[in-house]
């Protein structure tokens, strides 16, 4: 059985899609309602891409597929994704 990596492995591939560090964003799992930073998720990855699963209920939060000329991001299990625009420390969800 493949061991999960931590969410920090997504810093390169996902940050290339957005102008923010995706690992420091918070997301709510659509399966169980857990709110956590993407870096806290369980990541199964490579060689085709990454499957990011909820740390509590194992629902698929994100899928990142890397190809030679593009990247594809799917967020089937994310209810919402919060991107902080200022580093004010922890705040609500
Ligand atoms: Zn969950």
PDB file of the backbone (N, CA, C, O) and the ligand in Angstrom, with CONECT records:
HET     ZN  A 101       1
ATOM      1  N   UNK A   1       0.852  -1.189   0.000  1.00  0.00           N
ATOM      2  CA  UNK A   1       0.000   0.000   0.000  1.00  0.00           C
ATOM      3  C   UNK A   1       0.886   1.237   0.000  1.00  0.00           C
ATOM      4  O   UNK A   1       1.866   1.317   0.740  1.00  0.00           O
ATOM      5  N   UNK A   2       0.529   2.190  -0.833  1.00  0.00           N
ATOM      6  CA  UNK A   2       1.304   3.416  -0.960  1.00  0.00           C
ATOM      7  C   UNK A   2       1.144   4.292   0.282  1.00  0.00           C
ATOM      8  O   UNK A   2       0.034   4.512   0.765  1.00  0.00           O
ATOM      9  N   UNK A   3       2.273   4.783   0.786  1.00  0.00           N
ATOM     10  CA  UNK A   3       2.222   5.673   1.949  1.00  0.00           C
ATOM     11  C   UNK A   3       1.931   7.097   1.494  1.00  0.00           C
ATOM     12  O   UNK A   3       2.473   7.540   0.482  1.00  0.00           O
ATOM     13  N   UNK A   4       1.081   7.824   2.225  1.00  0.00           N
ATOM     14  CA  UNK A   4       0.789   9.209   1.826  1.00  0.00           C
ATOM     15  C   UNK A   4       1.962  10.126   2.150  1.00  0.00           C
ATOM     16  O   UNK A   4       2.691   9.918   3.120  1.00  0.00           O
ATOM     17  N   UNK A   5       2.120  11.143   1.314  1.00  0.00           N
ATOM     18  CA  UNK A   5       3.075  12.209   1.578  1.00  0.00           C
ATOM     19  C   UNK A   5       2.316  13.309   2.302  1.00  0.00           C
ATOM     20  O   UNK A   5       1.096  13.223   2.436  1.00  0.00           O
ATOM     21  N   UNK A   6       3.008  14.338   2.770  1.00  0.00           N
ATOM     22  CA  UNK A   6       2.249  15.447   3.336  1.00  0.00           C
ATOM     23  C   UNK A   6       1.971  16.493   2.258  1.00  0.00           C
ATOM     24  O   UNK A   6       2.537  16.435   1.166  1.00  0.00           O
ATOM     25  N   UNK A   7       1.111  17.431   2.568  1.00  0.00           N
ATOM     26  CA  UNK A   7       0.650  18.405   1.583  1.00  0.00           C
ATOM     27  C   UNK A   7       1.722  19.321   1.042  1.00  0.00           C
ATOM     28  O   UNK A   7       1.490  19.989   0.035  1.00  0.00           O
ATOM     29  N   UNK A   8       2.873  19.383   1.658  1.00  0.00           N
ATOM     30  CA  UNK A   8       3.935  20.273   1.188  1.00  0.00           C
ATOM     31  C   UNK A   8       4.484  19.873  -0.181  1.00  0.00           C
ATOM     32  O   UNK A   8       5.105  20.696  -0.853  1.00  0.00           O
ATOM     33  N   UNK A   9       4.268  18.630  -0.608  1.00  0.00           N
ATOM     34  CA  UNK A   9       4.749  18.228  -1.926  1.00  0.00           C
ATOM     35  C   UNK A   9       3.989  18.955  -3.038  1.00  0.00           C
ATOM     36  O   UNK A   9       4.405  18.926  -4.196  1.00  0.00           O
ATOM     37  N   UNK A  10       2.882  19.605  -2.688  1.00  0.00           N
ATOM     38  CA  UNK A  10       2.081  20.311  -3.685  1.00  0.00           C
ATOM     39  C   UNK A  10       2.565  21.729  -3.939  1.00  0.00           C
ATOM     40  O   UNK A  10       2.034  22.408  -4.818  1.00  0.00           O
ATOM     41  N   UNK A  11       3.558  22.193  -3.194  1.00  0.00           N
ATOM     42  CA  UNK A  11       4.000  23.583  -3.306  1.00  0.00           C
ATOM     43  C   UNK A  11       4.350  23.944  -4.748  1.00  0.00           C
ATOM     44  O   UNK A  11       3.937  25.004  -5.219  1.00  0.00           O
ATOM     45  N   UNK A  12       5.075  23.123  -5.447  1.00  0.00           N
ATOM     46  CA  UNK A  12       5.454  23.429  -6.823  1.00  0.00           C
ATOM     47  C   UNK A  12       4.310  23.319  -7.808  1.00  0.00           C
ATOM     48  O   UNK A  12       3.973  24.309  -8.458  1.00  0.00           O
ATOM     49  N   UNK A  13       3.691  22.135  -7.944  1.00  0.00           N
ATOM     50  CA  UNK A  13       2.690  21.967  -8.976  1.00  0.00           C
ATOM     51  C   UNK A  13       1.455  22.837  -8.808  1.00  0.00           C
ATOM     52  O   UNK A  13       0.944  23.370  -9.793  1.00  0.00           O
ATOM     53  N   UNK A  14       0.965  22.995  -7.593  1.00  0.00           N
ATOM     54  CA  UNK A  14      -0.256  23.778  -7.413  1.00  0.00           C
ATOM     55  C   UNK A  14       0.052  25.273  -7.402  1.00  0.00           C
ATOM     56  O   UNK A  14      -0.742  26.069  -7.902  1.00  0.00           O
ATOM     57  N   UNK A  15       1.194  25.661  -6.838  1.00  0.00           N
ATOM     58  CA  UNK A  15       1.542  27.081  -6.825  1.00  0.00           C
ATOM     59  C   UNK A  15       1.735  27.610  -8.234  1.00  0.00           C
ATOM     60  O   UNK A  15       1.573  28.807  -8.470  1.00  0.00           O
ATOM     61  N   UNK A  16       2.078  26.736  -9.178  1.00  0.00           N
ATOM     62  CA  UNK A  16       2.202  27.167 -10.558  1.00  0.00           C
ATOM     63  C   UNK A  16       0.872  27.561 -11.174  1.00  0.00           C
ATOM     64  O   UNK A  16       0.838  28.281 -12.172  1.00  0.00           O
ATOM     65  N   UNK A  17      -0.223  27.096 -10.589  1.00  0.00           N
ATOM     66  CA  UNK A  17      -1.549  27.440 -11.098  1.00  0.00           C
ATOM     67  C   UNK A  17      -2.063  28.733 -10.528  1.00  0.00           C
ATOM     68  O   UNK A  17      -2.872  29.403 -11.171  1.00  0.00           O
ATOM     69  N   UNK A  18      -1.629  29.109  -9.350  1.00  0.00           N
ATOM     70  CA  UNK A  18      -2.153  30.274  -8.658  1.00  0.00           C
ATOM     71  C   UNK A  18      -1.007  31.187  -8.231  1.00  0.00           C
ATOM     72  O   UNK A  18       0.157  30.787  -8.212  1.00  0.00           O
ATOM     73  N   UNK A  19      -1.362  32.404  -7.893  1.00  0.00           N
ATOM     74  CA  UNK A  19      -0.346  33.365  -7.466  1.00  0.00           C
ATOM     75  C   UNK A  19      -0.205  33.376  -5.946  1.00  0.00           C
ATOM     76  O   UNK A  19       0.223  34.378  -5.373  1.00  0.00           O
ATOM     77  N   UNK A  20      -0.555  32.288  -5.298  1.00  0.00           N
ATOM     78  CA  UNK A  20      -0.412  32.188  -3.852  1.00  0.00           C
ATOM     79  C   UNK A  20       0.086  30.793  -3.513  1.00  0.00           C
ATOM     80  O   UNK A  20       0.020  29.875  -4.330  1.00  0.00           O
ATOM     81  N   UNK A  21       0.583  30.654  -2.295  1.00  0.00           N
ATOM     82  CA  UNK A  21       1.056  29.345  -1.839  1.00  0.00           C
ATOM     83  C   UNK A  21      -0.155  28.487  -1.467  1.00  0.00           C
ATOM     84  O   UNK A  21      -0.779  28.696  -0.427  1.00  0.00           O
ATOM     85  N   UNK A  22      -0.472  27.538  -2.313  1.00  0.00           N
ATOM     86  CA  UNK A  22      -1.671  26.727  -2.107  1.00  0.00           C
ATOM     87  C   UNK A  22      -1.595  25.893  -0.834  1.00  0.00           C
ATOM     88  O   UNK A  22      -2.632  25.540  -0.272  1.00  0.00           O
ATOM     89  N   UNK A  23      -0.393  25.573  -0.369  1.00  0.00           N
ATOM     90  CA  UNK A  23      -0.293  24.731   0.814  1.00  0.00           C
ATOM     91  C   UNK A  23      -0.705  25.461   2.085  1.00  0.00           C
ATOM     92  O   UNK A  23      -1.042  24.826   3.084  1.00  0.00           O
ATOM     93  N   UNK A  24      -0.681  26.798   2.055  1.00  0.00           N
ATOM     94  CA  UNK A  24      -1.056  27.554   3.254  1.00  0.00           C
ATOM     95  C   UNK A  24      -2.521  27.973   3.234  1.00  0.00           C
ATOM     96  O   UNK A  24      -2.978  28.639   4.162  1.00  0.00           O
ATOM     97  N   UNK A  25      -3.261  27.598   2.203  1.00  0.00           N
ATOM     98  CA  UNK A  25      -4.685  27.928   2.155  1.00  0.00           C
ATOM     99  C   UNK A  25      -5.470  26.924   2.996  1.00  0.00           C
ATOM    100  O   UNK A  25      -5.020  25.801   3.227  1.00  0.00           O
ATOM    101  N   UNK A  26      -6.618  27.335   3.437  1.00  0.00           N
ATOM    102  CA  UNK A  26      -7.504  26.450   4.184  1.00  0.00           C
ATOM    103  C   UNK A  26      -8.624  26.002   3.266  1.00  0.00           C
ATOM    104  O   UNK A  26      -9.098  26.755   2.415  1.00  0.00           O
ATOM    105  N   UNK A  27      -9.032  24.764   3.458  1.00  0.00           N
ATOM    106  CA  UNK A  27     -10.135  24.227   2.667  1.00  0.00           C
ATOM    107  C   UNK A  27     -11.081  23.474   3.591  1.00  0.00           C
ATOM    108  O   UNK A  27     -10.679  22.934   4.622  1.00  0.00           O
ATOM    109  N   UNK A  28     -12.341  23.454   3.193  1.00  0.00           N
ATOM    110  CA  UNK A  28     -13.312  22.653   3.935  1.00  0.00           C
ATOM    111  C   UNK A  28     -13.669  21.425   3.109  1.00  0.00           C
ATOM    112  O   UNK A  28     -14.025  21.532   1.936  1.00  0.00           O
ATOM    113  N   UNK A  29     -13.568  20.262   3.735  1.00  0.00           N
ATOM    114  CA  UNK A  29     -13.921  18.997   3.100  1.00  0.00           C
ATOM    115  C   UNK A  29     -15.432  18.926   2.920  1.00  0.00           C
ATOM    116  O   UNK A  29     -16.191  19.170   3.857  1.00  0.00           O
ATOM    117  N   UNK A  30     -15.859  18.591   1.706  1.00  0.00           N
ATOM    118  CA  UNK A  30     -17.285  18.470   1.439  1.00  0.00           C
ATOM    119  C   UNK A  30     -17.856  17.186   2.029  1.00  0.00           C
ATOM    120  O   UNK A  30     -19.069  17.058   2.191  1.00  0.00           O
ATOM    121  N   UNK A  31     -16.984  16.241   2.349  1.00  0.00           N
ATOM    122  CA  UNK A  31     -17.444  14.971   2.897  1.00  0.00           C
ATOM    123  C   UNK A  31     -17.764  15.021   4.379  1.00  0.00           C
ATOM    124  O   UNK A  31     -18.809  14.533   4.810  1.00  0.00           O
ATOM    125  N   UNK A  32     -16.850  15.620   5.173  1.00  0.00           N
ATOM    126  CA  UNK A  32     -17.036  15.587   6.625  1.00  0.00           C
ATOM    127  C   UNK A  32     -17.052  16.974   7.272  1.00  0.00           C
ATOM    128  O   UNK A  32     -17.331  17.096   8.464  1.00  0.00           O
ATOM    129  N   UNK A  33     -16.755  18.018   6.494  1.00  0.00           N
ATOM    130  CA  UNK A  33     -16.787  19.370   7.038  1.00  0.00           C
ATOM    131  C   UNK A  33     -15.501  19.804   7.714  1.00  0.00           C
ATOM    132  O   UNK A  33     -15.433  20.921   8.226  1.00  0.00           O
ATOM    133  N   UNK A  34     -14.474  18.956   7.734  1.00  0.00           N
ATOM    134  CA  UNK A  34     -13.202  19.323   8.360  1.00  0.00           C
ATOM    135  C   UNK A  34     -12.611  20.536   7.647  1.00  0.00           C
ATOM    136  O   UNK A  34     -12.649  20.633   6.420  1.00  0.00           O
ATOM    137  N   UNK A  35     -12.064  21.457   8.438  1.00  0.00           N
ATOM    138  CA  UNK A  35     -11.375  22.626   7.902  1.00  0.00           C
ATOM    139  C   UNK A  35      -9.904  22.491   8.264  1.00  0.00           C
ATOM    140  O   UNK A  35      -9.556  22.382   9.440  1.00  0.00           O
ATOM    141  N   UNK A  36      -9.044  22.498   7.255  1.00  0.00           N
ATOM    142  CA  UNK A  36      -7.611  22.328   7.494  1.00  0.00           C
ATOM    143  C   UNK A  36      -6.820  22.971   6.371  1.00  0.00           C
ATOM    144  O   UNK A  36      -7.338  23.224   5.284  1.00  0.00           O
ATOM    145  N   UNK A  37      -5.553  23.229   6.659  1.00  0.00           N
ATOM    146  CA  UNK A  37      -4.657  23.704   5.622  1.00  0.00           C
ATOM    147  C   UNK A  37      -4.389  22.558   4.648  1.00  0.00           C
ATOM    148  O   UNK A  37      -4.364  21.392   5.042  1.00  0.00           O
ATOM    149  N   UNK A  38      -4.191  22.895   3.387  1.00  0.00           N
ATOM    150  CA  UNK A  38      -3.905  21.873   2.379  1.00  0.00           C
ATOM    151  C   UNK A  38      -2.648  21.086   2.759  1.00  0.00           C
ATOM    152  O   UNK A  38      -2.548  19.895   2.466  1.00  0.00           O
ATOM    153  N   UNK A  39      -1.702  21.746   3.404  1.00  0.00           N
ATOM    154  CA  UNK A  39      -0.464  21.076   3.817  1.00  0.00           C
ATOM    155  C   UNK A  39      -0.721  19.948   4.821  1.00  0.00           C
ATOM    156  O   UNK A  39       0.144  19.093   5.008  1.00  0.00           O
ATOM    157  N   UNK A  40      -1.878  19.928   5.463  1.00  0.00           N
ATOM    158  CA  UNK A  40      -2.198  18.903   6.443  1.00  0.00           C
ATOM    159  C   UNK A  40      -2.905  17.696   5.812  1.00  0.00           C
ATOM    160  O   UNK A  40      -3.162  16.701   6.489  1.00  0.00           O
ATOM    161  N   UNK A  41      -3.214  17.788   4.526  1.00  0.00           N
ATOM    162  CA  UNK A  41      -3.933  16.699   3.860  1.00  0.00           C
ATOM    163  C   UNK A  41      -2.991  15.531   3.570  1.00  0.00           C
ATOM    164  O   UNK A  41      -1.771  15.660   3.673  1.00  0.00           O
ATOM    165  N   UNK A  42      -3.576  14.393   3.208  1.00  0.00           N
ATOM    166  CA  UNK A  42      -2.790  13.223   2.788  1.00  0.00           C
ATOM    167  C   UNK A  42      -2.684  13.266   1.271  1.00  0.00           C
ATOM    168  O   UNK A  42      -3.689  13.405   0.574  1.00  0.00           O
ATOM    169  N   UNK A  43      -1.473  13.146   0.768  1.00  0.00           N
ATOM    170  CA  UNK A  43      -1.242  13.265  -0.670  1.00  0.00           C
ATOM    171  C   UNK A  43      -0.642  11.970  -1.197  1.00  0.00           C
ATOM    172  O   UNK A  43       0.354  11.463  -0.680  1.00  0.00           O
ATOM    173  N   UNK A  44      -1.276  11.452  -2.240  1.00  0.00           N
ATOM    174  CA  UNK A  44      -0.759  10.286  -2.948  1.00  0.00           C
ATOM    175  C   UNK A  44      -0.306  10.799  -4.302  1.00  0.00           C
ATOM    176  O   UNK A  44      -1.102  11.366  -5.050  1.00  0.00           O
ATOM    177  N   UNK A  45       0.977  10.602  -4.627  1.00  0.00           N
ATOM    178  CA  UNK A  45       1.441  11.283  -5.818  1.00  0.00           C
ATOM    179  C   UNK A  45       2.387  10.532  -6.700  1.00  0.00           C
ATOM    180  O   UNK A  45       2.964   9.499  -6.359  1.00  0.00           O
ATOM    181  N   UNK A  46       2.504  11.133  -7.875  1.00  0.00           N
ATOM    182  CA  UNK A  46       3.447  10.790  -8.909  1.00  0.00           C
ATOM    183  C   UNK A  46       3.279   9.342  -9.380  1.00  0.00           C
ATOM    184  O   UNK A  46       2.862   8.491  -8.595  1.00  0.00           O
ATOM    185  N   UNK A  47       3.586   9.056 -10.612  1.00  0.00           N
ATOM    186  CA  UNK A  47       4.209   9.939 -11.603  1.00  0.00           C
ATOM    187  C   UNK A  47       3.216  10.787 -12.392  1.00  0.00           C
ATOM    188  O   UNK A  47       3.635  11.760 -13.020  1.00  0.00           O
ATOM    189  N   UNK A  48       1.927  10.471 -12.393  1.00  0.00           N
ATOM    190  CA  UNK A  48       0.987  11.211 -13.247  1.00  0.00           C
ATOM    191  C   UNK A  48       0.471  12.480 -12.602  1.00  0.00           C
ATOM    192  O   UNK A  48       0.012  13.381 -13.304  1.00  0.00           O
ATOM    193  N   UNK A  49       0.536  12.573 -11.289  1.00  0.00           N
ATOM    194  CA  UNK A  49       0.001  13.740 -10.612  1.00  0.00           C
ATOM    195  C   UNK A  49      -0.206  13.428  -9.145  1.00  0.00           C
ATOM    196  O   UNK A  49       0.458  12.561  -8.578  1.00  0.00           O
ATOM    197  N   UNK A  50      -1.133  14.144  -8.542  1.00  0.00           N
ATOM    198  CA  UNK A  50      -1.344  14.023  -7.108  1.00  0.00           C
ATOM    199  C   UNK A  50      -2.832  13.898  -6.798  1.00  0.00           C
ATOM    200  O   UNK A  50      -3.664  14.585  -7.391  1.00  0.00           O
ATOM    201  N   UNK A  51      -3.148  13.017  -5.867  1.00  0.00           N
ATOM    202  CA  UNK A  51      -4.499  12.901  -5.328  1.00  0.00           C
ATOM    203  C   UNK A  51      -4.408  13.308  -3.867  1.00  0.00           C
ATOM    204  O   UNK A  51      -3.670  12.704  -3.089  1.00  0.00           O
ATOM    205  N   UNK A  52      -5.164  14.336  -3.500  1.00  0.00           N
ATOM    206  CA  UNK A  52      -5.132  14.894  -2.150  1.00  0.00           C
ATOM    207  C   UNK A  52      -6.396  14.465  -1.429  1.00  0.00           C
ATOM    208  O   UNK A  52      -7.508  14.753  -1.873  1.00  0.00           O
ATOM    209  N   UNK A  53      -6.212  13.766  -0.301  1.00  0.00           N
ATOM    210  CA  UNK A  53      -7.360  13.233   0.430  1.00  0.00           C
ATOM    211  C   UNK A  53      -7.491  13.891   1.795  1.00  0.00           C
ATOM    212  O   UNK A  53      -6.501  14.308   2.396  1.00  0.00           O
ATOM    213  N   UNK A  54      -8.722  13.979   2.273  1.00  0.00           N
ATOM    214  CA  UNK A  54      -9.014  14.526   3.594  1.00  0.00           C
ATOM    215  C   UNK A  54      -8.299  13.703   4.660  1.00  0.00           C
ATOM    216  O   UNK A  54      -8.279  12.473   4.622  1.00  0.00           O
ATOM    217  N   UNK A  55      -7.721  14.415   5.599  1.00  0.00           N
ATOM    218  CA  UNK A  55      -6.978  13.745   6.672  1.00  0.00           C
ATOM    219  C   UNK A  55      -7.897  12.975   7.619  1.00  0.00           C
ATOM    220  O   UNK A  55      -7.431  12.096   8.344  1.00  0.00           O
ATOM    221  N   UNK A  56      -9.198  13.289   7.625  1.00  0.00           N
ATOM    222  CA  UNK A  56     -10.123  12.626   8.545  1.00  0.00           C
ATOM    223  C   UNK A  56     -10.996  11.559   7.880  1.00  0.00           C
ATOM    224  O   UNK A  56     -11.120  10.455   8.409  1.00  0.00           O
ATOM    225  N   UNK A  57     -11.598  11.868   6.739  1.00  0.00           N
ATOM    226  CA  UNK A  57     -12.569  10.930   6.164  1.00  0.00           C
ATOM    227  C   UNK A  57     -12.098  10.292   4.863  1.00  0.00           C
ATOM    228  O   UNK A  57     -12.804   9.453   4.303  1.00  0.00           O
ATOM    229  N   UNK A  58     -10.925  10.671   4.372  1.00  0.00           N
ATOM    230  CA  UNK A  58     -10.333  10.073   3.180  1.00  0.00           C
ATOM    231  C   UNK A  58     -11.025  10.472   1.877  1.00  0.00           C
ATOM    232  O   UNK A  58     -10.717   9.903   0.829  1.00  0.00           O
ATOM    233  N   UNK A  59     -11.952  11.436   1.912  1.00  0.00           N
ATOM    234  CA  UNK A  59     -12.559  11.917   0.662  1.00  0.00           C
ATOM    235  C   UNK A  59     -11.498  12.564  -0.215  1.00  0.00           C
ATOM    236  O   UNK A  59     -10.530  13.132   0.290  1.00  0.00           O
ATOM    237  N   UNK A  60     -11.680  12.478  -1.525  1.00  0.00           N
ATOM    238  CA  UNK A  60     -10.760  13.135  -2.457  1.00  0.00           C
ATOM    239  C   UNK A  60     -11.074  14.630  -2.479  1.00  0.00           C
ATOM    240  O   UNK A  60     -12.155  15.046  -2.895  1.00  0.00           O
ATOM    241  N   UNK A  61     -10.106  15.427  -2.022  1.00  0.00           N
ATOM    242  CA  UNK A  61     -10.274  16.881  -2.020  1.00  0.00           C
ATOM    243  C   UNK A  61      -9.866  17.474  -3.359  1.00  0.00           C
ATOM    244  O   UNK A  61     -10.632  18.199  -3.994  1.00  0.00           O
ATOM    245  N   UNK A  62      -8.654  17.156  -3.776  1.00  0.00           N
ATOM    246  CA  UNK A  62      -8.082  17.737  -4.995  1.00  0.00           C
ATOM    247  C   UNK A  62      -7.419  16.649  -5.825  1.00  0.00           C
ATOM    248  O   UNK A  62      -6.954  15.636  -5.303  1.00  0.00           O
ATOM    249  N   UNK A  63      -7.388  16.886  -7.131  1.00  0.00           N
ATOM    250  CA  UNK A  63      -6.586  16.057  -8.029  1.00  0.00           C
ATOM    251  C   UNK A  63      -5.789  17.019  -8.904  1.00  0.00           C
ATOM    252  O   UNK A  63      -6.352  17.920  -9.526  1.00  0.00           O
ATOM    253  N   UNK A  64      -4.484  16.821  -8.946  1.00  0.00           N
ATOM    254  CA  UNK A  64      -3.609  17.626  -9.798  1.00  0.00           C
ATOM    255  C   UNK A  64      -2.927  16.684 -10.777  1.00  0.00           C
ATOM    256  O   UNK A  64      -2.221  15.762 -10.369  1.00  0.00           O
ATOM    257  N   UNK A  65      -3.136  16.914 -12.066  1.00  0.00           N
ATOM    258  CA  UNK A  65      -2.519  16.093 -13.104  1.00  0.00           C
ATOM    259  C   UNK A  65      -1.528  16.966 -13.869  1.00  0.00           C
ATOM    260  O   UNK A  65      -1.857  18.068 -14.309  1.00  0.00           O
ATOM    261  N   UNK A  66      -0.311  16.450 -14.017  1.00  0.00           N
ATOM    262  CA  UNK A  66       0.717  17.193 -14.741  1.00  0.00           C
ATOM    263  C   UNK A  66       1.002  16.498 -16.068  1.00  0.00           C
ATOM    264  O   UNK A  66       1.236  15.291 -16.124  1.00  0.00           O
ATOM    265  N   UNK A  67       0.974  17.285 -17.119  1.00  0.00           N
ATOM    266  CA  UNK A  67       1.329  16.806 -18.449  1.00  0.00           C
ATOM    267  C   UNK A  67       2.462  17.689 -18.968  1.00  0.00           C
ATOM    268  O   UNK A  67       2.844  18.663 -18.320  1.00  0.00           O
ATOM    269  N   UNK A  68       2.983  17.352 -20.112  1.00  0.00           N
ATOM    270  CA  UNK A  68       4.121  18.094 -20.649  1.00  0.00           C
ATOM    271  C   UNK A  68       3.790  19.564 -20.883  1.00  0.00           C
ATOM    272  O   UNK A  68       4.644  20.428 -20.686  1.00  0.00           O
ATOM    273  N   UNK A  69       2.573  19.852 -21.297  1.00  0.00           N
ATOM    274  CA  UNK A  69       2.235  21.230 -21.685  1.00  0.00           C
ATOM    275  C   UNK A  69       1.173  21.887 -20.823  1.00  0.00           C
ATOM    276  O   UNK A  69       0.818  23.040 -21.065  1.00  0.00           O
ATOM    277  N   UNK A  70       0.661  21.191 -19.835  1.00  0.00           N
ATOM    278  CA  UNK A  70      -0.370  21.821 -19.002  1.00  0.00           C
ATOM    279  C   UNK A  70      -0.514  21.068 -17.676  1.00  0.00           C
ATOM    280  O   UNK A  70       0.011  19.969 -17.493  1.00  0.00           O
ATOM    281  N   UNK A  71      -1.237  21.698 -16.776  1.00  0.00           N
ATOM    282  CA  UNK A  71      -1.624  21.074 -15.514  1.00  0.00           C
ATOM    283  C   UNK A  71      -3.130  21.177 -15.396  1.00  0.00           C
ATOM    284  O   UNK A  71      -3.739  22.147 -15.845  1.00  0.00           O
ATOM    285  N   UNK A  72      -3.723  20.160 -14.784  1.00  0.00           N
ATOM    286  CA  UNK A  72      -5.167  20.148 -14.598  1.00  0.00           C
ATOM    287  C   UNK A  72      -5.456  20.035 -13.104  1.00  0.00           C
ATOM    288  O   UNK A  72      -4.876  19.199 -12.411  1.00  0.00           O
ATOM    289  N   UNK A  73      -6.342  20.870 -12.626  1.00  0.00           N
ATOM    290  CA  UNK A  73      -6.730  20.853 -11.214  1.00  0.00           C
ATOM    291  C   UNK A  73      -8.213  20.579 -11.118  1.00  0.00           C
ATOM    292  O   UNK A  73      -9.020  21.264 -11.747  1.00  0.00           O
ATOM    293  N   UNK A  74      -8.577  19.577 -10.331  1.00  0.00           N
ATOM    294  CA  UNK A  74      -9.973  19.268 -10.043  1.00  0.00           C
ATOM    295  C   UNK A  74     -10.137  19.328  -8.527  1.00  0.00           C
ATOM    296  O   UNK A  74      -9.261  18.886  -7.784  1.00  0.00           O
ATOM    297  N   UNK A  75     -11.253  19.872  -8.078  1.00  0.00           N
ATOM    298  CA  UNK A  75     -11.494  19.992  -6.630  1.00  0.00           C
ATOM    299  C   UNK A  75     -12.842  19.366  -6.277  1.00  0.00           C
ATOM    300  O   UNK A  75     -13.755  20.062  -5.830  1.00  0.00           O
ATOM    301  N   UNK A  76     -12.967  18.041  -6.478  1.00  0.00           N
ATOM    302  CA  UNK A  76     -14.270  17.408  -6.286  1.00  0.00           C
ATOM    303  C   UNK A  76     -14.764  17.394  -4.844  1.00  0.00           C
ATOM    304  O   UNK A  76     -15.972  17.331  -4.616  1.00  0.00           O
ATOM    305  N   UNK A  77     -13.869  17.452  -3.872  1.00  0.00           N
ATOM    306  CA  UNK A  77     -14.300  17.338  -2.484  1.00  0.00           C
ATOM    307  C   UNK A  77     -14.053  18.575  -1.652  1.00  0.00           C
ATOM    308  O   UNK A  77     -14.063  18.513  -0.422  1.00  0.00           O
ATOM    309  N   UNK A  78     -13.830  19.711  -2.319  1.00  0.00           N
ATOM    310  CA  UNK A  78     -13.584  20.960  -1.576  1.00  0.00           C
ATOM    311  C   UNK A  78     -14.852  21.798  -1.586  1.00  0.00           C
ATOM    312  O   UNK A  78     -15.338  22.202  -2.642  1.00  0.00           O
ATOM    313  N   UNK A  79     -15.374  22.050  -0.407  1.00  0.00           N
ATOM    314  CA  UNK A  79     -16.559  22.906  -0.293  1.00  0.00           C
ATOM    315  C   UNK A  79     -16.161  24.352  -0.547  1.00  0.00           C
ATOM    316  O   UNK A  79     -16.852  25.079  -1.260  1.00  0.00           O
ATOM    317  N   UNK A  80     -15.037  24.765   0.047  1.00  0.00           N
ATOM    318  CA  UNK A  80     -14.504  26.105  -0.207  1.00  0.00           C
ATOM    319  C   UNK A  80     -13.022  26.102   0.069  1.00  0.00           C
ATOM    320  O   UNK A  80     -12.504  25.245   0.785  1.00  0.00           O
ATOM    321  N   UNK A  81     -12.341  27.083  -0.517  1.00  0.00           N
ATOM    322  CA  UNK A  81     -10.902  27.256  -0.366  1.00  0.00           C
ATOM    323  C   UNK A  81     -10.676  28.700   0.041  1.00  0.00           C
ATOM    324  O   UNK A  81     -11.137  29.617  -0.639  1.00  0.00           O
ATOM    325  N   UNK A  82      -9.973  28.912   1.141  1.00  0.00           N
ATOM    326  CA  UNK A  82      -9.738  30.274   1.627  1.00  0.00           C
ATOM    327  C   UNK A  82      -8.287  30.663   1.391  1.00  0.00           C
ATOM    328  O   UNK A  82      -7.375  29.965   1.834  1.00  0.00           O
ATOM    329  N   UNK A  83      -8.072  31.766   0.702  1.00  0.00           N
ATOM    330  CA  UNK A  83      -6.732  32.288   0.427  1.00  0.00           C
ATOM    331  C   UNK A  83      -6.575  33.577   1.215  1.00  0.00           C
ATOM    332  O   UNK A  83      -7.287  34.551   0.972  1.00  0.00           O
ATOM    333  N   UNK A  84      -5.638  33.581   2.165  1.00  0.00           N
ATOM    334  CA  UNK A  84      -5.380  34.788   2.942  1.00  0.00           C
ATOM    335  C   UNK A  84      -4.585  35.779   2.104  1.00  0.00           C
ATOM    336  O   UNK A  84      -3.609  35.411   1.450  1.00  0.00           O
ATOM    337  N   UNK A  85      -5.002  37.015   2.128  1.00  0.00           N
ATOM    338  CA  UNK A  85      -4.288  38.045   1.378  1.00  0.00           C
ATOM    339  C   UNK A  85      -3.266  38.768   2.235  1.00  0.00           C
ATOM    340  O   UNK A  85      -2.406  39.473   1.707  1.00  0.00           O
ATOM    341  N   UNK A  86      -3.344  38.603   3.562  1.00  0.00           N
ATOM    342  CA  UNK A  86      -2.361  39.170   4.475  1.00  0.00           C
ATOM    343  C   UNK A  86      -2.028  38.116   5.515  1.00  0.00           C
ATOM    344  O   UNK A  86      -2.863  37.280   5.860  1.00  0.00           O
ATOM    345  N   UNK A  87      -0.785  38.166   6.014  1.00  0.00           N
ATOM    346  CA  UNK A  87      -0.349  37.208   7.023  1.00  0.00           C
ATOM    347  C   UNK A  87      -0.617  37.771   8.411  1.00  0.00           C
ATOM    348  O   UNK A  87       0.290  38.280   9.069  1.00  0.00           O
ATOM    349  N   UNK A  88      -1.869  37.676   8.853  1.00  0.00           N
ATOM    350  CA  UNK A  88      -2.261  38.199  10.156  1.00  0.00           C
ATOM    351  C   UNK A  88      -2.305  37.122  11.219  1.00  0.00           C
ATOM    352  O   UNK A  88      -2.778  37.374  12.327  1.00  0.00           O
ATOM    353  N   UNK A  89      -1.827  35.932  10.911  1.00  0.00           N
ATOM    354  CA  UNK A  89      -1.924  34.837  11.848  1.00  0.00           C
ATOM    355  C   UNK A  89      -3.238  34.118  11.659  1.00  0.00           C
ATOM    356  O   UNK A  89      -4.026  34.464  10.778  1.00  0.00           O
ATOM    357  N   UNK A  90      -3.475  33.112  12.491  1.00  0.00           N
ATOM    358  CA  UNK A  90      -4.682  32.308  12.327  1.00  0.00           C
ATOM    359  C   UNK A  90      -5.952  33.121  12.566  1.00  0.00           C
ATOM    360  O   UNK A  90      -6.016  33.972  13.453  1.00  0.00           O
ATOM    361  N   UNK A  91      -6.935  32.837  11.764  1.00  0.00           N
ATOM    362  CA  UNK A  91      -8.245  33.453  11.917  1.00  0.00           C
ATOM    363  C   UNK A  91      -9.269  32.357  11.740  1.00  0.00           C
ATOM    364  O   UNK A  91      -8.903  31.196  11.556  1.00  0.00           O
ATOM    365  N   UNK A  92     -10.517  32.691  11.792  1.00  0.00           N
ATOM    366  CA  UNK A  92     -11.596  31.721  11.647  1.00  0.00           C
ATOM    367  C   UNK A  92     -11.478  30.958  10.337  1.00  0.00           C
ATOM    368  O   UNK A  92     -10.458  31.082   9.659  1.00  0.00           O
ATOM    369  N   UNK A  93     -12.481  30.172   9.954  1.00  0.00           N
ATOM    370  CA  UNK A  93     -12.406  29.346   8.744  1.00  0.00           C
ATOM    371  C   UNK A  93     -12.299  30.130   7.455  1.00  0.00           C
ATOM    372  O   UNK A  93     -12.230  29.539   6.378  1.00  0.00           O
TER     373      UNK A  93
HETATM  374 ZN    ZN A 101     -13.284  14.908   5.239  1.00  0.00          ZN
END
